[in-house]
Amino acid sequence: MKIFLFVLFVIASAIFRVIQPKIKGYLGEKSVATILSFLPSDRYKIINDILIKSNGRTIQIDHLVISIYGIFVIETKNYKG
């Protein structure tokens, strides 16, 4: 039983290490999207998580802000350090 729990713990730890960056990235993108949502909607158009397919390749843009002041592309990173 102890060996089974140890193996289960090792597998769970390995899976967590693989998915942790994706979870952190998702939370970072949602945080920025929430902050951008407070911009006045009559002056800014916010588009989040855009997928562009070109020449068989896919490009992902985290946030696109369109306003009379310009077009802003925001790439979110959720790092420490």
MMTF fields as JSON, N, C-alpha, C and O atoms, coordinates in Angstrom:
{
  "mmtfVersion": "1.0.0",
  "mmtfProducer": "UNKNOWN",
  "numBonds": 323,
  "numAtoms": 324,
  "numGroups": 81,
  "numChains": 1,
  "numModels": 1,
  "chainsPerModel": [1],
  "groupsPerChain": [81],
  "chainIdList": ["A"],
  "bondAtomList": [4, 2, 8, 6, 12, 10, 16, 14, 20, 18, 24, 22, 28, 26, 32, 30, 36, 34, 40, 38, 44, 42, 48, 46, 52, 50, 56, 54, 60, 58, 64, 62, 68, 66, 72, 70, 76, 74, 80, 78, 84, 82, 88, 86, 92, 90, 96, 94, 100, 98, 104, 102, 108, 106, 112, 110, 116, 114, 120, 118, 124, 122, 128, 126, 132, 130, 136, 134, 140, 138, 144, 142, 148, 146, 152, 150, 156, 154, 160, 158, 164, 162, 168, 166, 172, 170, 176, 174, 180, 178, 184, 182, 188, 186, 192, 190, 196, 194, 200, 198, 204, 202, 208, 206, 212, 210, 216, 214, 220, 218, 224, 222, 228, 226, 232, 230, 236, 234, 240, 238, 244, 242, 248, 246, 252, 250, 256, 254, 260, 258, 264, 262, 268, 266, 272, 270, 276, 274, 280, 278, 284, 282, 288, 286, 292, 290, 296, 294, 300, 298, 304, 302, 308, 306, 312, 310, 316, 314, 320, 318],
  "bondOrderList": [1, 1, 1, 1, 1, 1, 1, 1, 1, 1, 1, 1, 1, 1, 1, 1, 1, 1, 1, 1, 1, 1, 1, 1, 1, 1, 1, 1, 1, 1, 1, 1, 1, 1, 1, 1, 1, 1, 1, 1, 1, 1, 1, 1, 1, 1, 1, 1, 1, 1, 1, 1, 1, 1, 1, 1, 1, 1, 1, 1, 1, 1, 1, 1, 1, 1, 1, 1, 1, 1, 1, 1, 1, 1, 1, 1, 1, 1, 1, 1],
  "groupList": [{"groupName": "MET", "atomNameList": ["N", "CA", "C", "O"], "elementList": ["N", "C", "C", "O"], "formalChargeList": [0, 0, 0, 0], "bondAtomList": [1, 0, 2, 1, 3, 2], "bondOrderList": [1, 1, 2], "singleLetterCode": "M", "chemCompType": "L-PEPTIDE LINKING"}, {"groupName": "LYS", "atomNameList": ["N", "CA", "C", "O"], "elementList": ["N", "C", "C", "O"], "formalChargeList": [0, 0, 0, 0], "bondAtomList": [1, 0, 2, 1, 3, 2], "bondOrderList": [1, 1, 2], "singleLetterCode": "K", "chemCompType": "L-PEPTIDE LINKING"}, {"groupName": "ILE", "atomNameList": ["N", "CA", "C", "O"], "elementList": ["N", "C", "C", "O"], "formalChargeList": [0, 0, 0, 0], "bondAtomList": [1, 0, 2, 1, 3, 2], "bondOrderList": [1, 1, 2], "singleLetterCode": "I", "chemCompType": "L-PEPTIDE LINKING"}, {"groupName": "PHE", "atomNameList": ["N", "CA", "C", "O"], "elementList": ["N", "C", "C", "O"], "formalChargeList": [0, 0, 0, 0], "bondAtomList": [1, 0, 2, 1, 3, 2], "bondOrderList": [1, 1, 2], "singleLetterCode": "F", "chemCompType": "L-PEPTIDE LINKING"}, {"groupName": "LEU", "atomNameList": ["N", "CA", "C", "O"], "elementList": ["N", "C", "C", "O"], "formalChargeList": [0, 0, 0, 0], "bondAtomList": [1, 0, 2, 1, 3, 2], "bondOrderList": [1, 1, 2], "singleLetterCode": "L", "chemCompType": "L-PEPTIDE LINKING"}, {"groupName": "VAL", "atomNameList": ["N", "CA", "C", "O"], "elementList": ["N", "C", "C", "O"], "formalChargeList": [0, 0, 0, 0], "bondAtomList": [1, 0, 2, 1, 3, 2], "bondOrderList": [1, 1, 2], "singleLetterCode": "V", "chemCompType": "L-PEPTIDE LINKING"}, {"groupName": "ALA", "atomNameList": ["N", "CA", "C", "O"], "elementList": ["N", "C", "C", "O"], "formalChargeList": [0, 0, 0, 0], "bondAtomList": [1, 0, 2, 1, 3, 2], "bondOrderList": [1, 1, 2], "singleLetterCode": "A", "chemCompType": "L-PEPTIDE LINKING"}, {"groupName": "SER", "atomNameList": ["N", "CA", "C", "O"], "elementList": ["N", "C", "C", "O"], "formalChargeList": [0, 0, 0, 0], "bondAtomList": [1, 0, 2, 1, 3, 2], "bondOrderList": [1, 1, 2], "singleLetterCode": "S", "chemCompType": "L-PEPTIDE LINKING"}, {"groupName": "ARG", "atomNameList": ["N", "CA", "C", "O"], "elementList": ["N", "C", "C", "O"], "formalChargeList": [0, 0, 0, 0], "bondAtomList": [1, 0, 2, 1, 3, 2], "bondOrderList": [1, 1, 2], "singleLetterCode": "R", "chemCompType": "L-PEPTIDE LINKING"}, {"groupName": "GLN", "atomNameList": ["N", "CA", "C", "O"], "elementList": ["N", "C", "C", "O"], "formalChargeList": [0, 0, 0, 0], "bondAtomList": [1, 0, 2, 1, 3, 2], "bondOrderList": [1, 1, 2], "singleLetterCode": "Q", "chemCompType": "L-PEPTIDE LINKING"}, {"groupName": "PRO", "atomNameList": ["N", "CA", "C", "O"], "elementList": ["N", "C", "C", "O"], "formalChargeList": [0, 0, 0, 0], "bondAtomList": [1, 0, 2, 1, 3, 2], "bondOrderList": [1, 1, 2], "singleLetterCode": "P", "chemCompType": "L-PEPTIDE LINKING"}, {"groupName": "GLY", "atomNameList": ["N", "CA", "C", "O"], "elementList": ["N", "C", "C", "O"], "formalChargeList": [0, 0, 0, 0], "bondAtomList": [1, 0, 2, 1, 3, 2], "bondOrderList": [1, 1, 2], "singleLetterCode": "G", "chemCompType": "PEPTIDE LINKING"}, {"groupName": "TYR", "atomNameList": ["N", "CA", "C", "O"], "elementList": ["N", "C", "C", "O"], "formalChargeList": [0, 0, 0, 0], "bondAtomList": [1, 0, 2, 1, 3, 2], "bondOrderList": [1, 1, 2], "singleLetterCode": "Y", "chemCompType": "L-PEPTIDE LINKING"}, {"groupName": "GLU", "atomNameList": ["N", "CA", "C", "O"], "elementList": ["N", "C", "C", "O"], "formalChargeList": [0, 0, 0, 0], "bondAtomList": [1, 0, 2, 1, 3, 2], "bondOrderList": [1, 1, 2], "singleLetterCode": "E", "chemCompType": "L-PEPTIDE LINKING"}, {"groupName": "THR", "atomNameList": ["N", "CA", "C", "O"], "elementList": ["N", "C", "C", "O"], "formalChargeList": [0, 0, 0, 0], "bondAtomList": [1, 0, 2, 1, 3, 2], "bondOrderList": [1, 1, 2], "singleLetterCode": "T", "chemCompType": "L-PEPTIDE LINKING"}, {"groupName": "ASP", "atomNameList": ["N", "CA", "C", "O"], "elementList": ["N", "C", "C", "O"], "formalChargeList": [0, 0, 0, 0], "bondAtomList": [1, 0, 2, 1, 3, 2], "bondOrderList": [1, 1, 2], "singleLetterCode": "D", "chemCompType": "L-PEPTIDE LINKING"}, {"groupName": "ASN", "atomNameList": ["N", "CA", "C", "O"], "elementList": ["N", "C", "C", "O"], "formalChargeList": [0, 0, 0, 0], "bondAtomList": [1, 0, 2, 1, 3, 2], "bondOrderList": [1, 1, 2], "singleLetterCode": "N", "chemCompType": "L-PEPTIDE LINKING"}, {"groupName": "HIS", "atomNameList": ["N", "CA", "C", "O"], "elementList": ["N", "C", "C", "O"], "formalChargeList": [0, 0, 0, 0], "bondAtomList": [1, 0, 2, 1, 3, 2], "bondOrderList": [1, 1, 2], "singleLetterCode": "H", "chemCompType": "L-PEPTIDE LINKING"}],
  "groupTypeList": [0, 1, 2, 3, 4, 3, 5, 4, 3, 5, 2, 6, 7, 6, 2, 3, 8, 5, 2, 9, 10, 1, 2, 1, 11, 12, 4, 11, 13, 1, 7, 5, 6, 14, 2, 4, 7, 3, 4, 10, 7, 15, 8, 12, 1, 2, 2, 16, 15, 2, 4, 2, 1, 7, 16, 11, 8, 14, 2, 9, 2, 15, 17, 4, 5, 2, 7, 2, 12, 11, 2, 3, 5, 2, 13, 14, 1, 16, 12, 1, 11],
  "groupIdList": [1, 2, 3, 4, 5, 6, 7, 8, 9, 10, 11, 12, 13, 14, 15, 16, 17, 18, 19, 20, 21, 22, 23, 24, 25, 26, 27, 28, 29, 30, 31, 32, 33, 34, 35, 36, 37, 38, 39, 40, 41, 42, 43, 44, 45, 46, 47, 48, 49, 50, 51, 52, 53, 54, 55, 56, 57, 58, 59, 60, 61, 62, 63, 64, 65, 66, 67, 68, 69, 70, 71, 72, 73, 74, 75, 76, 77, 78, 79, 80, 81],
  "secStructList": [7, 2, 2, 2, 2, 2, 2, 2, 2, 2, 2, 2, 2, 2, 2, 2, 2, 2, 2, 2, 2, 2, 2, 2, 2, 2, 2, 2, 2, 2, 2, 2, 2, 2, 2, 2, 6, 6, 1, 7, 6, 6, 6, 3, 3, 3, 3, 3, 3, 3, 3, 3, 3, 3, 6, 6, 3, 3, 3, 3, 3, 3, 3, 3, 3, 3, 3, 6, 6, 3, 3, 3, 3, 3, 7, 7, 7, 7, 7, 7, 7],
  "xCoordList": [0.823, 0.0, 0.865, 0.556, 1.964, 2.842, 3.51, 3.676, 3.893, 4.529, 3.53, 3.882, 2.295, 1.256, 1.061, 0.97, 0.998, 0.822, 2.036, 1.894, 3.233, 4.447, 4.442, 4.731, 4.116, 4.067, 2.999, 3.228, 1.853, 0.786, 1.246, 0.957, 1.965, 2.491, 3.494, 3.456, 4.381, 5.387, 4.711, 5.091, 3.724, 3.001, 2.249, 2.283, 1.578, 0.842, 1.796, 1.479, 2.961, 3.949, 4.441, 4.589, 4.693, 5.165, 4.098, 4.406, 2.867, 1.772, 1.629, 1.441, 1.715, 1.604, 2.712, 2.456, 3.933, 5.046, 4.811, 5.218, 4.16, 3.892, 2.793, 2.912, 1.728, 0.597, 0.692, -0.056, 1.585, 1.688, 1.943, 1.277, 2.869, 3.067, 1.805, 1.534, 1.042, -0.185, -1.217, -1.92, -1.307, -2.242, -1.821, -2.659, -0.528, -0.039, -0.263, -0.654, -0.021, -0.246, -1.704, -2.027, -2.586, -4.028, -4.459, -5.207, -3.987, -4.35, -3.8, -4.471, -2.596, -2.017, -2.812, -3.068, -3.207, -4.004, -5.364, -5.842, -5.99, -7.3, -7.178, -8.071, -6.089, -5.881, -5.765, -6.378, -4.975, -4.81, -6.13, -6.483, -6.857, -8.152, -9.121, -9.884, -9.093, -9.96, -9.577, -10.449, -8.3, -7.839, -8.238, -8.715, -8.046, -8.399, -9.897, -10.322, -10.696, -12.152, -12.635, -13.766, -11.8, -12.169, -11.959, -12.389, -11.297, -11.146, -12.52, -13.371, -12.749, -14.064, -14.37, -13.589, -15.496, -15.843, -16.173, -16.178, -16.448, -16.715, -15.425, -15.471, -14.278, -12.984, -12.06, -11.144, -12.304, -11.402, -12.184, -13.219, -11.679, -12.213, -11.159, -10.019, -11.543, -10.619, -10.982, -12.137, -10.001, -10.189, -9.124, -7.932, -9.56, -8.65, -8.552, -9.516, -7.371, -7.117, -7.493, -8.44, -6.743, -6.981, -6.094, -4.897, -6.673, -5.907, -5.923, -6.988, -4.741, -4.609, -3.91, -2.829, -4.529, -3.922, -3.434, -4.188, -2.148, -1.541, -0.472, 0.405, -0.549, 0.443, 0.652, 1.784, -0.421, -0.332, 0.206, 0.427, 0.416, 0.907, -0.163, -1.005, -0.124, -1.078, -0.326, 0.687, -0.852, -0.294, -1.36, -2.533, -0.969, -1.911, -1.516, -0.363, -2.482, -2.279, -3.108, -4.302, -2.49, -3.196, -4.262, -5.414, -3.882, -4.821, -4.552, -3.4, -5.614, -5.523, -6.412, -7.602, -5.825, -6.566, -6.577, -5.523, -7.767, -7.921, -8.577, -9.623, -7.942, -8.481, -8.085, -7.381, -8.547, -8.142, -6.665, -6.074, -6.073, -4.673, -3.722, -2.508, -4.263, -3.45, -3.962, -4.977, -3.243, -3.545, -2.417, -1.24, -2.793, -1.812, -1.958, -3.048, -0.847, -0.807, -0.112, 1.011, -0.782, -0.232, -0.019, -0.952, 1.211, 1.576, 1.808, 2.698, 1.027, 1.082, 2.072, 2.067, 2.919, 3.822, 3.582, 3.401, 3.577, 3.321, 4.528, 4.494, 5.608, 6.86, 7.126, 6.55, 8.003, 8.575, 10.056, 10.681, 10.603, 12.049, 12.518, 13.722],
  "yCoordList": [-1.197, 0.0, 1.259, 2.224, 1.252, 2.414, 2.661, 3.807, 1.579, 1.72, 2.318, 3.193, 1.845, 2.367, 3.874, 4.632, 4.303, 5.727, 6.54, 7.66, 5.971, 6.655, 6.834, 7.922, 5.776, 5.842, 6.848, 7.63, 6.827, 7.774, 9.213, 10.104, 9.431, 10.758, 11.219, 12.372, 10.33, 10.672, 11.02, 11.991, 10.242, 10.505, 11.838, 12.633, 12.077, 13.333, 14.526, 15.559, 14.389, 15.472, 15.757, 16.917, 14.714, 14.882, 15.569, 16.46, 15.152, 15.772, 17.238, 18.084, 17.548, 18.938, 19.795, 20.929, 19.282, 20.043, 20.351, 21.405, 19.441, 19.641, 20.678, 21.536, 20.612, 21.513, 22.839, 23.766, 22.95, 24.18, 25.416, 26.429, 25.396, 26.601, 26.991, 28.179, 26.022, 26.328, 26.974, 27.9, 26.487, 27.07, 28.499, 29.4, 28.713, 30.048, 30.989, 32.14, 30.515, 31.329, 31.712, 32.858, 30.742, 30.994, 32.044, 32.965, 31.905, 32.863, 34.258, 35.259, 34.325, 35.61, 36.297, 37.499, 35.536, 36.098, 36.564, 37.619, 35.803, 36.198, 37.455, 38.302, 37.588, 38.784, 40.03, 41.057, 39.934, 41.083, 41.394, 42.564, 40.372, 40.593, 41.303, 42.168, 40.944, 41.598, 43.068, 43.936, 43.346, 44.735, 45.537, 46.665, 44.963, 45.667, 45.913, 46.874, 45.062, 45.224, 46.498, 46.927, 47.107, 48.35, 49.586, 50.683, 49.415, 50.541, 50.927, 50.058, 52.219, 52.642, 52.01, 52.144, 51.33, 50.593, 51.511, 51.06, 52.784, 53.707, 54.204, 54.795, 53.97, 54.401, 53.252, 53.429, 52.07, 50.943, 49.693, 49.387, 48.981, 47.667, 46.648, 46.696, 45.736, 44.73, 43.372, 42.95, 42.702, 41.343, 40.475, 40.771, 39.41, 38.517, 37.17, 36.694, 36.566, 35.203, 35.014, 34.297, 35.664, 35.589, 34.505, 34.449, 33.658, 32.656, 33.036, 33.222, 33.149, 33.495, 32.342, 31.922, 31.832, 30.745, 31.313, 31.958, 31.065, 31.57, 30.603, 30.208, 30.226, 29.326, 28.047, 27.588, 27.474, 26.233, 26.393, 25.4, 27.622, 27.88, 28.625, 29.311, 28.485, 29.162, 30.131, 29.786, 31.349, 32.386, 32.756, 32.889, 32.924, 33.288, 34.637, 34.843, 35.567, 36.882, 36.896, 36.595, 37.239, 37.234, 38.323, 38.045, 39.567, 40.685, 41.679, 41.98, 42.181, 43.22, 44.368, 44.18, 45.561, 46.748, 47.723, 48.138, 48.081, 48.999, 50.273, 50.229, 51.409, 52.695, 53.767, 53.498, 55.003, 56.106, 56.438, 57.157, 55.925, 56.18, 55.186, 55.391, 54.132, 53.143, 51.736, 51.527, 50.785, 49.365, 48.789, 48.921, 48.148, 47.624, 46.113, 45.597, 45.412, 43.962, 43.679, 44.128, 42.937, 42.649, 41.136, 40.345, 40.767, 39.369, 39.211, 39.853, 38.374, 38.22, 37.144, 36.048, 37.455, 36.482, 36.522, 37.599, 35.384, 35.305, 34.668, 33.501, 35.465, 34.983, 35.627, 36.66, 34.999, 35.605, 35.797, 35.05, 36.818, 36.992, 37.959, 38.173],
  "zCoordList": [0.0, 0.0, 0.0, -0.699, 0.793, 0.843, -0.501, -0.919, -1.175, -2.485, -3.48, -4.272, -3.435, -4.322, -4.107, -5.072, -2.848, -2.552, -2.997, -3.488, -2.821, -3.26, -4.776, -5.273, -5.508, -6.974, -7.417, -8.339, -6.772, -7.082, -6.846, -7.645, -5.743, -5.433, -6.495, -6.926, -6.913, -7.924, -9.249, -9.903, -9.642, -10.897, -10.811, -11.75, -9.696, -9.517, -9.548, -10.137, -8.917, -8.92, -10.335, -10.719, -11.105, -12.482, -13.342, -14.133, -13.18, -13.945, -13.569, -14.442, -12.285, -11.826, -12.419, -12.825, -12.48, -13.058, -14.524, -15.014, -15.223, -16.651, -16.859, -17.734, -16.068, -16.296, -15.542, -15.849, -14.572, -13.777, -14.642, -14.425, -15.611, -16.436, -17.207, -17.381, -17.665, -18.393, -17.478, -17.883, -16.252, -15.286, -14.963, -14.931, -14.722, -14.415, -15.591, -15.397, -16.801, -17.996, -18.151, -18.466, -17.925, -18.012, -16.988, -17.317, -15.752, -14.705, -15.009, -14.757, -15.544, -15.914, -17.011, -16.937, -18.032, -19.124, -18.632, -19.05, -17.76, -17.228, -16.37, -16.388, -15.621, -14.798, -15.671, -15.381, -16.741, -17.633, -18.344, -18.497, -18.778, -19.428, -18.487, -18.917, -17.217, -16.232, -16.076, -16.033, -15.992, -15.862, -17.103, -16.982, -18.297, -19.53, -19.638, -20.279, -19.023, -19.109, -18.417, -18.644, -17.58, -16.912, -17.798, -17.439, -18.96, -19.876, -20.421, -20.613, -20.673, -21.176, -22.534, -23.476, -22.63, -23.847, -25.018, -26.164, -24.759, -25.86, -26.52, -27.599, -25.881, -26.428, -26.816, -27.619, -26.242, -26.457, -26.839, -26.247, -27.827, -28.181, -27.76, -28.222, -26.889, -26.353, -26.953, -26.9, -27.515, -28.026, -27.361, -27.439, -26.711, -25.989, -26.695, -27.295, -26.612, -27.077, -28.542, -28.865, -29.414, -30.853, -31.457, -31.174, -32.277, -33.027, -34.499, -35.089, -35.087, -36.498, -37.194, -36.782, -38.25, -39.021, -40.34, -41.069, -40.644, -41.862, -42.333, -41.565, -43.59, -44.19, -43.378, -43.229, -42.857, -42.104, -40.684, -39.991, -40.25, -38.902, -38.12, -38.699, -36.81, -35.938, -35.029, -34.421, -34.954, -34.095, -33.079, -33.431, -31.828, -30.778, -30.206, -29.826, -30.144, -29.531, -28.255, -28.285, -27.145, -25.862, -25.796, -25.462, -26.114, -25.997, -27.119, -27.431, -27.717, -28.727, -28.268, -28.017, -28.16, -27.731, -28.906, -29.388, -29.359, -30.483, -29.957, -29.308, -30.25, -29.806, -30.8, -31.773, -30.547, -31.409, -31.204, -32.01, -30.143, -29.823, -30.497, -30.498, -31.06, -31.741, -31.504, -30.841, -32.055, -31.873, -31.03, -31.368, -29.927, -28.982, -28.891, -28.647, -29.088, -28.936, -27.606, -27.376, -26.742, -25.418, -25.287, -25.422, -25.026, -24.79, -23.295, -22.737, -22.648, -21.202, -20.805, -21.366, -19.841, -19.226, -17.727, -17.159, -17.092, -15.666, -14.985, -14.594, -14.85, -14.293, -12.945, -12.604, -12.191, -10.995, -11.25, -12.003, -10.605, -10.685, -11.702, -11.843]
}
